[in-house]
Amino acid sequence: MNEIRRFTEPGLIAARELLNQLRQGEDVDVEALLTSELHTLQMMPDADYDVISFDDRQHAAEFFYALLEPLSAHYPDLELDAGLWTWLAMKWLSVLAPEDPSTGERVVRQDERYVLTPHSFQTYYRHYLSGPYRIYKAHRDDVSRVRAVLATPVISPGEVVEQIASKQDIISNPSLMGAVTALYVDPATNTLKRGSGGSAGGSPRRLSDVLYQFDQTWDTSAMAPGEILALLPAEFDRFKSA
């Protein structure tokens, strides 16, 4: 059994400092910070979990949704808890900031990948763990429609996530997300189609612009994904037929 804790405000500051120390190649004691009474508060004393790797973002989302379900009655907005998600990212640091096999040094990305800023629409979706969880929770009635933004590795979210999950009007719209997934996910493999992470015609960046325009003109929430796909310009045909 393990416990689940959350960082206090001083703990969040300490977590950022720890990440900077890692980038400098310094030795740090992650476990000491995770259990520090000065920097953390206990949320669940007896949680049944192991620190595991994930097949993809959907696997991570399902794992944490199940793990945190007992807390949901007392903390209805868990996805906004910066202290919790930053603590979880530090707990999973061996997975989220793995050692480079050639140098032995940890590969530490930008702070927002580990330290959640829940009210920043520019960065909140980039958190390695909270990002997938938030999408999964919002679409748990039919997770298949958001497969396009859950199909990639946890530490390599990719261009579809960057361009689509960052747009609130798109990521929260079931019909639009159904269209995104139908366009970019291969139903035979349940993975992204070749070329979906590129910048050529039909790219996720172009799609987010087009879908935003659609949403200003039509009530896309009342449309079927297929109807939305039919409106896309010819540059997207290569993904429709793939």
Backbone as a ProteinNet text record, in pm:
[ID]
protein_1_A
[PRIMARY]
MNEIRRFTEPGLIAARELLNQLRQGEDVDVEALLTSELHTLQMMPDADYDVISFDDRQHAAEFFYALLEPLSAHYPDLELDAGLWTWLAMKWLSVLAPEDPSTGERVVRQDERYVLTPHSFQTYYRHYLSGPYRIYKAHRDDVSRVRAVLATPVISPGEVVEQIASKQDIISNPSLMGAVTALYVDPATNTLKRGSGGSAGGSPRRLSDVLYQFDQTWDTSAMAPGEILALLPAEFDRFKSA
[TERTIARY]
83.8	0	88	39.7	107.8	12.1	65.5	-18.8	-20.7	-120.1	-126.8	-126.2	-38.4	-26.2	-41	-43.1	-45.8	53.8	112.6	204.5	127.8	182.3	136.6	201.3	170.4	233.5	386.2	441.3	586.9	636.6	554.4	591.3	598.5	506.7	508.7	634.9	672.7	796.5	916.6	914.4	1024.7	1030.6	915.2	912.3	977.1	948.5	1011.8	1162.9	1204.5	1347.7	1413.9	1344.2	1398.5	1416.6	1319.9	1330.7	1450.5	1471.6	1586.6	1718	1721	1841	1870.5	1766.3	1784.2	1839.6	1790	1839.9	1987.7	2031.4	2172.3	2258.1	2193.4	2268	2300.7	2231.8	2257.5	2186.4	2239.9	2174.7	2062.3	1945	1830.7	1765.3	1694.2	1621.2	1471.8	1422.2	1281.8	1190	1223.2	1137.2	1124.2	1232	1225.9	1126.4	1123	1027.2	884.8	866.1	733.2	670.9	752.2	701.9	721.9	774.3	803.5	676.4	672.9	557.9	552.6	665.9	671	619.8	618.9	585.1	462	408.6	297	189.9	70.5	-40.6	-94.1	-131.8	-182.6	-327.6	-357.9	-494	-554.2	-473.1	-520.3	-408.4	-429.7	-320.9	-293.1	-394.8	-378.1	-433.7	-347.8	-387.5	-314.6	-387	-329.9	-281.6	-153.9	-97.2	52.9	106.7	250.8	284.1	404.8	450.5	482.5	395.4	407.7	426.5	470.5	472.1	335.8	308.4	177.6	192.4	96.9	97.8	79	-7.9	-35.5	-111	-151.2	-219.9	-353.7	-422.2	-549.9	-528.8	-427.2	-395.5	-368.6	-290.5	-261.1	-389	-474.6	-599.4	-688.8	-700.8	-783.7	-726.3	-594.8	-528.3	-557.3	-535.8	-553.2	-700	-786.8	-929.5	-974.5	-930.6	-966.1	-898.5	-771.7	-697.2	-757.1	-798.5	-844.6	-995.5	-1066.2	-1211.5	-1254.3	-1186.8	-1228.4	-1220.5	-1140.7	-1126.8	-1231.9	-1299.5	-1384.9	-1502.2	-1551.7	-1665.1	-1625.4	-1499.9	-1452.3	-1382.5	-1332.1	-1261	-1320.1	-1434.6	-1503.1	-1424.5	-1329.6	-1252.3	-1106.3	-1086.1	-950.9	-858.5	-914.5	-830.2	-769.7	-822.2	-771.2	-674.2	-646.9	-563.3	-415.7	-353.3	-213	-122.4	-152.8	-69.8	-71.8	-189.3	-203.2	-130.3	-156.4	-100.2	49.9	97.4	242.4	307.5	242.3	295.2	296.3	189.1	184.1	292.9	314.5	419.8	556.7	579.5	706.8	717.5	605.3	603.6	638.1	592.8	616.2	735.8	824	930.6	1021.9	1040.2	1124.8	1065.9	934	864.8	854.4	828.3	802.5	929.2	1035.7	1165.1	1270.4	1265.1	1353.3	1499.4	1586.4	1728.9	1764.8	1850.6	1903.1	1996.3	1968.4	2049.9	2196.3	2225.2	2363.7	2444.1	2374.3	2446.1	2411.9	2298.9	2256.2	2187.1	2176.9	2111	1960.9	1885.3	1741.1	1709.2	1610.4	1561.7	1443.2	1464.7	1361.8	1310.1	1182.3	1120.7	1077.5	992.3	945.4	864.9	866.4	797.2	651.9	582.1	438.9	407.1	506.4	485.4	469.1	518.3	517.7	442.8	451.7	388.1	261.5	146.2	19.6	-13	-51.9	-106.9	-251.2	-344.8	-478.9	-560.9	-534	-617.2	-548	-437.5	-369.6	-407.6	-490.2	-535.2	-421.2	-309.9	-196.1	-110.8	-122.1	-30.5	-95.9	-216.8	-271.1	-275.9	-308.1	-325.7	-193.4	-82.1	49.6	98.4	32.7	74.8	62.8	170.5	176.1	64.9	21.3	-77.8	-216.2	-222.8	-352.1	-417	-335.5	-390.4	-477.3	-423.8	-507.1	-625.5	-602.4	-709.2	-826.4	-796.7	-901	-986.6	-921.5	-994.2	-1079.3	-1018.6	-1089.7	-1213.2	-1196.7	-1308	-1422	-1389.5	-1492.2	-1566.6	-1501	-1561.6	-1577.4	-1586.5	-1587.5	-1713.3	-1817.8	-1936.5	-1908.5	-1806.9	-1766.1	-1622.5	-1528.2	-1387.1	-1335.7	-1401.5	-1353.7	-1348.9	-1435.4	-1438.3	-1316.6	-1245.9	-1127.9	-998.3	-1006.6	-887.1	-773	-804.2	-699.7	-606.7	-656.9	-573.1	-531	-557.1	-516	-432.3	-402.8	-339.1	-187.1	-127.9	17.5	82.1	214.5	284	269	269.5	249.3	352.8	477.2	582.4	611.6	529.2	539.7	399.6	329.7	188.8	167	254.1	244.1	159.9	157.5	96.5	-55.4	-119.5	-265.6	-308.2	-241.5	-271.7	-243.4	-127.7	-88.5	-188.4	-236.7	-324.3	-471.6	-513.5	-655.3	-689.4	-608.8	-639.2	-626.5	-553.5	-535.7	-655	-747.3	-863.7	-987	-1030.4	-1143	-1270.3	-1296.8	-1420.2	-1421.2	-1303.2	-1295.2	-1292.3	-1203.2	-1183.3	-1307.1	-1391.8	-1512.1	-1634.6	-1620.1	-1732.9	-1729	-1820.8	-1818.7	-1821.9	-1901	-1911.4	-1781.5	-1720.3	-1593.9	-1484.8	-1482.9	-1380.1	-1402.8	-1528.2	-1555.9	-1502.6	-1512.9	-1460.9	-1308.4	-1245.2	-1098.5	-1048.4	-1111.9	-1069.2	-1095.8	-1210.1	-1240.2	-1139.3	-1089.7	-996.1	-856.2	-809.4	-668.4	-637.9	-738.3	-712.7	-748.7	-657	-679.7	-763.8	-886.9	-972.8	-919.4	-834	-779.7	-674.5	-600	-492.2	-519.6	-618.8	-652.4	-536.2	-451.8	-339.3	-352.1	-271.5	-278	-229.6	-293.4	-255.2	-121.3	-48.7	78.1	56.9	139.8	131.4	44.9	-24.4	-115.4	-41.1	87	163.8	243	222.6	299.7	242.7	299.6	257	206.1	194.2	146	-5.8	-63.5	-207.9	-281.5	-387.9	-461.7	-403.5	-307.5	-241.3	-335.2	-305.1	-387.3	-396	-287.2	-292.1	-397.3	-399.6	-499.2	-639.4	-649.6	-780.8	-837.6	-755.3	-806.5	-858.8	-791.3	-839	-972.1	-982.1	-1104.3	-1222.2	-1197.9	-1305.5	-1351.6	-1259.8	-1298	-1391.6	-1360.5	-1446.8	-1583.7	-1584.2	-1711.7	-1799.1	-1736.2	-1810.9	-1870.4	-1813.6	-1868.5	-1987.9	-1994.9	-2098.3	-2214.5	-2182.3	-2283.9	-2287.9	-2397.8	-2408.9	-2349.8	-2218.2	-2150.8	-2184.6	-2224.5	-2258.8	-2382	-2462.8	-2583.8	-2560.8	-2437.1	-2405	-2337.5	-2350.1	-2277.2	-2134.5	-2038.2	-1900.3	-1886.5	-1961.7	-1955.3	-1998.8	-2097.2	-2142.1	-2033.5	-1960.6	-1850.7	-1738	-1705.3	-1599.6	-1633.7	-1760.7	-1802.9	-1780.1	-1770.4	-1750.2	-1603.8	-1513.3	-1371.1	-1322.6	-1231.6	-1176.9	-1093.1	-1058.9	-994.6	-861.1	-792.6	-661.6	-668.5	-787.4	-803.6	-842.2	-859.8	-905.1	-809.7	-679.7	-583.2	-601.6	-654.1	-679.5	-816.2	-910.5	-1042	-1032.2	-944.2	-933.2	-827.6	-748.7	-638.7	-692.1
-119.6	0	125.6	228.2	356.7	466.1	580.8	694.8	790.1	876	984.7	1114.7	1204	1332.7	1443.3	1564	1680.2	1782.7	1857.2	1963	2085.3	2147.6	2279.4	2382.5	2509.9	2613.1	2609.7	2597.9	2582.8	2456.5	2352.3	2228.8	2246.4	2324.6	2350.9	2427.7	2521.1	2596.1	2501.6	2413.9	2318.2	2221.8	2184.4	2094	2159.5	2287.2	2359	2366.1	2391.5	2398	2262.7	2155.4	2021.2	1993.9	2034	2013.6	2089.7	2211.2	2289	2222.9	2167.1	2097.6	1976.9	1905.3	1790.3	1833.1	1944.5	1993.5	2029.7	2069.3	2104	1982.1	1866	1743.8	1719.6	1789.2	1773.4	1650.3	1596	1486	1542	1481.7	1527	1407.9	1435	1330.6	1353.1	1294.2	1313.6	1257.9	1141	1076.4	1160.9	1227.4	1312.7	1425.9	1483.4	1590.6	1536.1	1417.6	1357.7	1328.2	1305.6	1268.6	1378.2	1491.3	1600.5	1656.4	1659.1	1715.8	1867.8	1926.9	2072	2113.1	2018.5	2052.5	1980	1884	1804.1	1782.6	1748	1708.8	1575.1	1489.5	1357.8	1367.5	1299.9	1294.7	1155.4	1050.7	913.6	830.1	781.2	710.2	570.8	504.5	365.7	351.3	372.5	361.5	243.3	162.5	40.5	70.1	101.1	128.2	106.7	88.3	85.1	190.8	240.1	333.6	252.7	264.7	184.5	275.6	217	286.5	269.2	353.4	350.8	323.1	249.2	218.4	345.1	433.4	558.9	651.5	766.1	864.8	812.7	732.9	677.6	582.3	499.7	407.8	486.4	594.9	678.8	740	790.2	852.9	753.5	633.7	530.4	490.9	480.5	442.4	544.3	671.7	773.1	800.9	781.5	797.7	693.8	570.4	464.1	485.8	525.6	545	655.6	764.3	881.9	883.3	785.3	781.8	792.5	725.3	738.7	881.3	966.1	1104.4	1197.4	1152.1	1242.1	1298	1223.9	1272.9	1393.1	1395.9	1505.1	1614.4	1577.9	1674.3	1666.4	1732.1	1718	1773.6	1863.3	1923.3	1879.5	1750.2	1696.7	1740.7	1756.2	1792	1930.8	2011	2146.2	2155.4	2044	2044.5	2040.2	2157.6	2166.7	2088	2092.5	2021.6	1871.9	1817.1	1673.3	1629.3	1695.5	1649	1671.6	1775.6	1795.5	1688.3	1653	1545.1	1413.2	1384.3	1260.2	1258	1372.5	1378.2	1352.8	1406.9	1381.3	1234.8	1177.3	1035.8	948.4	988.8	913.5	969.5	1039.5	1108	1011.5	892.1	794.9	757	770.1	740.9	866.2	980.3	1104	1180.9	1155.4	1216.8	1106.5	1014.9	897.6	933.3	846.1	866.6	841.3	926	905.8	784.5	680.6	559.4	580.7	685.1	708.9	789.6	873.6	959.6	930.9	865.8	841.4	960.4	1072.9	1192	1187.7	1248.1	1255.3	1357.1	1323.9	1416.7	1491	1614.2	1693.1	1800.1	1793.7	1889.2	2016.3	2094.5	2219.5	2192.7	2291.2	2276.3	2236.6	2290.4	2264	2118	2038	1894.9	1823.9	1886.1	1822.7	1906.1	2036.8	2127.1	2182.4	2145.9	2184.7	2330.8	2401.6	2536.4	2528.4	2489.2	2448.7	2556.2	2683.7	2789.7	2862.4	2808.2	2866.1	2785	2842.6	2770.8	2749.8	2822.4	2804.8	2684	2636.5	2530	2412	2425.7	2321.8	2185.2	2184.1	2057.9	1987.1	2055.5	1996.9	1909.3	1915.8	1831.3	1684.9	1610	1471.9	1383.6	1409.1	1321.9	1385.7	1509.2	1576.2	1599.9	1627.6	1652.9	1538.8	1416.1	1302.5	1276.8	1288	1264.4	1359	1484.2	1585.7	1556.1	1515.5	1480.8	1356.2	1255.3	1130.2	1155.2	1232.6	1259.2	1330.7	1425	1502.2	1418.9	1315.1	1236.1	1088.8	1061.8	921.6	845.5	917.7	848.8	780.5	830	767.7	811.4	743.7	781.9	762.9	677.1	649.6	775.7	872	991.1	1081.3	1065.7	1149.1	1068.1	954.1	871	946.9	1038.8	1112.7	1188.4	1229.6	1304.7	1219.3	1088.9	997.3	881.4	880.4	764.2	764.4	876.6	889.3	857.7	837.4	812.4	929.6	899.9	1002.3	1113.6	1078.9	1182	1231.2	1189.2	1240.3	1266.3	1365	1386.9	1411	1488.8	1507.4	1626.1	1647.1	1765.5	1765.7	1650.8	1649.3	1700.8	1655.4	1702.7	1851.8	1893.5	2034	2126.4	2089.2	2177.9	2165.4	2048.7	2025.1	2042.5	1982.5	1990.4	2132.1	2216.5	2355.1	2443.3	2392.3	2472.2	2426.5	2507.7	2471.3	2444.2	2524.8	2507.6	2377.1	2321.5	2195.5	2077	2080.1	1963.9	1934	2033.6	2012.6	1977	1976.4	1952	1806.5	1721.4	1579	1555.7	1632.2	1613	1646.9	1759.4	1797.7	1695.6	1646.9	1549	1416.2	1382.6	1262.7	1275.9	1396.5	1421.6	1416.2	1473.8	1471.6	1327.4	1247.2	1107.9	1029.2	1051.3	981.8	1018.3	1141.3	1188	1130.6	1129.1	1100.5	962.8	890.1	760.3	647	554.2	436	337	307.6	218.3	76	37.9	-98.3	-116.2	-8	-17	64.9	153.9	244.5	337.7	363.6	456.2	566.3	670.4	781.3	739.4	793.9	765.6	832	772.4	828	968.6	1061.3	1197.9	1290.3	1236.6	1320.5	1417.6	1397	1489.9	1589.7	1591.7	1680.5	1820.5	1899.5	2038.9	2068.3	1964.4	1982.9	2002.8	2008.3	2024.4	1915.5	1953.7	1857.3	1834.9	1916.8	1901	1938	1892.6	1929.6	2080.5	2151.7	2298.1	2357.9	2310.9	2360.1	2317.2	2195.1	2145.9	2229.3	2265.3	2344.2	2478.5	2538.3	2665.8	2647.8	2541.6	2516.6	2485.3	2400	2363.9	2483.3	2570.5	2692	2777.5	2788	2864.4	2797.9	2665.2	2592.8	2624.7	2627	2644.9	2785.4	2879.5	3014.9	3026	2931.9	2938.4	2843.7	2723.2	2620.2	2576.5	2516.5	2455.1	2314.7	2308.2	2180.8	2076.3	2121.1	2024.6	1943.1	1994.9	1924.5	1842.9	1845.6	1773.8	1640.9	1546.3	1419.9	1441.1	1366.3	1380.4	1367.2	1276.1	1258.8	1382.5	1455.8	1578.3	1684.6	1687.5	1783.5	1748.3	1619.1	1575.6	1611.7	1604	1632.4	1778.8	1865.8	2008.1	2045.3	1955.5	1987.7	2008.9	2102.7	2126.5	2008.5	2013.2	1899.4	1860.3	1953.5	1921.2	1808.5	1782.7	1676.4	1541.7	1538	1415.2	1300.3	1327.8	1220.3	1145.7	1212.6	1144.9	1076.2	1132.2	1068.1	931.9	920.6	797.5	701.7	749.2	664.4	551.4
0	0	0	-62.3	-67.1	-22.1	4.3	35.4	-83.6	-84.3	-181.6	-103.2	-141.5	-75.8	-179.1	-134.8	-224.4	-172.1	-262.9	-222.7	-173.4	-70.7	-28.6	-121.3	-102.2	-184.3	-171.7	-48.1	-39.3	-109.3	-107.6	-175.2	-326.4	-382	-526.1	-565.5	-480.6	-505.7	-499	-399.6	-383.7	-502	-556.9	-671.8	-793.4	-814.2	-925.1	-905.1	-782.5	-753.8	-778.9	-741.2	-763.3	-912.5	-992.7	-1137.7	-1194.2	-1146	-1191.4	-1150.7	-1029.8	-984.7	-1072.5	-1110.2	-1197.8	-1333.9	-1384.8	-1513.3	-1505.8	-1386.7	-1366.9	-1337.6	-1333.3	-1307.6	-1161.7	-1072.3	-929.6	-874.8	-767.8	-697.8	-611.6	-618.8	-539.7	-472.2	-364.4	-292.4	-315.4	-421.7	-457.4	-350.2	-298.4	-199.3	-73.1	-34.6	84.9	65.9	-53.6	-80.9	-82.8	-139.1	-149.8	-13.8	85.5	218.6	322.5	280.6	373.3	436.5	567.6	638.5	622.7	587.6	568.5	430.5	337.2	199.2	144.7	218.7	167.5	273.1	226.7	312.3	263.3	354.5	316.6	270.2	158	106.9	121	98.6	109	172.1	293.7	363.3	308.3	258.5	212.2	71	-26.5	-167.3	-229.4	-301.6	-359.4	-501.9	-514.5	-647.3	-645.1	-763.6	-785.5	-889.7	-886.5	-988.7	-1113.8	-1212.2	-1335.3	-1455.5	-1566.3	-1694	-1760.8	-1859.4	-1925.5	-2074.4	-2128.5	-2271.3	-2354.6	-2306.9	-2377.2	-2282.5	-2330.3	-2247.3	-2196.1	-2275.2	-2229.2	-2112.3	-2120.4	-2011.2	-1883.8	-1894.4	-1777.6	-1721.2	-1810.1	-1766	-1692.9	-1746.9	-1684.1	-1548.1	-1541.8	-1416.9	-1306.8	-1336.4	-1232.4	-1202.6	-1300.5	-1271.9	-1170.1	-1188.3	-1093.9	-958.4	-961.5	-837.1	-751.5	-814.5	-741.4	-716.7	-768.7	-752	-605.3	-510	-370.8	-316.6	-380.8	-334.7	-394.5	-499.7	-577.1	-497.3	-399.8	-320.2	-234.8	-191.7	-106	-185.9	-303.9	-388.4	-529.9	-555.3	-684.6	-803.2	-778.7	-887.5	-878.9	-872.1	-857.7	-970.8	-1091.6	-1205.4	-1191.7	-1097.2	-1076.3	-959.4	-894.8	-774.2	-812.9	-815.1	-855.4	-762	-632.2	-536.1	-556.9	-585.7	-607.7	-733.2	-846	-973.1	-982.1	-915.3	-912.6	-826.3	-716.1	-630.4	-707.3	-779.5	-856.6	-964.9	-1028.8	-1130.5	-1068.3	-949.6	-881.3	-838.6	-798.4	-760	-880.5	-997	-1121.6	-1199.7	-1133.8	-1204.8	-1280.8	-1229.5	-1299.7	-1434.9	-1447.8	-1573.6	-1660.1	-1597.9	-1671.7	-1706.9	-1635.2	-1665.5	-1660.7	-1757	-1753.3	-1777	-1733.4	-1755.1	-1900.8	-1953.7	-2088	-2083.8	-2162	-2154.4	-2190.7	-2268.6	-2310.2	-2208.5	-2130.5	-2035.4	-1889.8	-1867.3	-1729.9	-1666	-1738.7	-1685.9	-1714.9	-1625.3	-1647.5	-1756.6	-1838.8	-1940.4	-1879.5	-1835.7	-1768.6	-1863	-1894.2	-1986.7	-1912.1	-1977.2	-1918.4	-1791.6	-1701.3	-1573.2	-1588.8	-1690.3	-1701.3	-1727.9	-1766.7	-1784.7	-1650.9	-1543.5	-1411.5	-1306.9	-1316.1	-1220.1	-1284.4	-1230.2	-1291.3	-1264.7	-1371	-1359.8	-1411.1	-1324.7	-1368.6	-1436.7	-1408.3	-1464.6	-1579.8	-1627.1	-1742.3	-1866.4	-1952.6	-2071.1	-2171	-2150.8	-2239.6	-2203.4	-2078	-2034.7	-1962.6	-1908.8	-1821.7	-1890.2	-2019.9	-2092.5	-2117.3	-2095.7	-2119.9	-2005.1	-1891.5	-1779	-1819.6	-1797.1	-1844.9	-1788.9	-1666.6	-1603.3	-1594.2	-1552.3	-1540	-1676.4	-1778.2	-1911.3	-1961.9	-1967.3	-2010.2	-1917.5	-1786.3	-1688.4	-1712.8	-1735	-1752.1	-1875.4	-1984.5	-2107.1	-2085	-2022	-1995.9	-1908.7	-1803.5	-1712.7	-1784.4	-1871.3	-1942.4	-2045.8	-2098.2	-2205.7	-2167.4	-2038.9	-1995.9	-2038.3	-2081	-2132	-2265.4	-2339.3	-2465.8	-2495.3	-2433.1	-2444.6	-2587.1	-2664.2	-2799.7	-2885.7	-2858.8	-2943.8	-2921.8	-2810.4	-2785.8	-2798.9	-2864.8	-2881.4	-2948.2	-3037.6	-3109.2	-3015.6	-2898.6	-2804.6	-2684.9	-2693.2	-2586.4	-2639.1	-2768	-2829.9	-2823.1	-2787.3	-2792.5	-2658	-2656.9	-2529.6	-2433.3	-2305	-2202.7	-2213.7	-2237.3	-2241.2	-2383.2	-2479.1	-2616.3	-2670	-2616	-2652.6	-2801.7	-2864.6	-3008	-3051.3	-3181.7	-3240.8	-3231.7	-3241	-3230.2	-3093.1	-2989	-2853.8	-2842.4	-2890.6	-2878.2	-2945.9	-3062.7	-3138.4	-3101.9	-3057.8	-3029.8	-2881.9	-2792.8	-2649.7	-2596.3	-2667.1	-2623.2	-2656	-2736.6	-2778.9	-2701.4	-2606	-2519.5	-2598.1	-2700.9	-2777.9	-2856	-2882.5	-2955.6	-2860.9	-2762.5	-2676.2	-2592.5	-2568.3	-2487.5	-2571.5	-2703.2	-2794	-2841.3	-2796.7	-2834	-2985.2	-3056.9	-3201.5	-3272	-3234.3	-3295.5	-3263.9	-3140.4	-3103.3	-3175	-3198.4	-3276.3	-3417.8	-3473.6	-3607.5	-3609.1	-3507.8	-3497.8	-3493.3	-3410.5	-3397.6	-3525.5	-3587.2	-3712.7	-3821	-3815.9	-3917.9	-3896.8	-3773	-3747.8	-3688.6	-3642.9	-3580.7	-3675.9	-3692	-3774.5	-3694.3	-3735.7	-3656.6	-3647.7	-3740.4	-3739.8	-3630.8	-3600.9	-3501.4	-3375.9	-3382.1	-3272.3	-3238.7	-3337.9	-3322.8	-3427.3	-3412.4	-3506.4	-3645.1	-3746.4	-3883.6	-3916	-4008.1	-4052.3	-4107.9	-4066.2	-4115.7	-4032.8	-3932.9	-3853.2	-3763.1	-3744.5	-3661.4	-3741.4	-3872.3	-3958.2	-3965.6	-4056.8	-4072.2	-4212.9	-4295.2	-4431.7	-4432.1	-4551.5	-4561.6	-4485.4	-4416.6	-4335.8	-4198.8	-4158.6	-4028.8	-3914.8	-3792.7	-3676.8	-3655.4	-3685.4	-3671.8	-3764.5	-3890	-3984.1	-3941	-3890.1	-3849.3	-3736.4	-3639	-3527.1	-3575	-3674.1	-3729.4	-3801.3	-3881	-3957.7	-3865.8	-3765.8	-3673.8	-3592.4	-3557.4	-3484.9	-3570	-3698.1	-3788.1	-3802.5	-3812	-3820.2	-3699	-3583	-3458.7	-3448.9	-3523.1	-3525.3	-3620.2	-3713.6	-3818.4	-3793.7	-3747.4	-3726.4	-3580.7	-3542.6	-3410.7	-3422.3	-3414.5	-3437.9	-3332	-3213.6	-3108.3	-3145.1	-3238	-3281.2	-3408	-3458.7	-3581.7	-3551.1	-3641.5	-3629	-3678.4	-3624.8	-3670.8	-3822.1	-3881.7	-4026	-4102.9	-4050.6	-4115	-4109.5	-3999.4	-3985.6	-4082	-4090.3	-4182.3	-4326.8	-4360.6	-4498.8	-4535.9	-4436.9	-4462.5	-4478.2	-4441.3	-4444.6	-4587.5	-4607	-4741.5	-4790.4	-4917.9	-4984.5	-4923.4	-4855.4	-4798.4	-4695.5	-4642.9	-4541.8	-4603	-4732.8	-4798.4	-4777.1	-4767.6	-4752.8	-4621.8	-4520.8	-4393.6	-4393.4	-4467.3	-4476.3	-4543.6	-4641.6	-4718.3	-4664.3	-4568.5	-4516.8	-4431.7
[MASK]
++++++++++++++++++++++++++++++++++++++++++++++++++++++++++++++++++++++++++++++++++++++++++++++++++++++++++++++++++++++++++++++++++++++++++++++++++++++++++++++++++++++++++++++++++++++++++++++++++++++++++++++++++++++++++++++++++++++++++++++++++

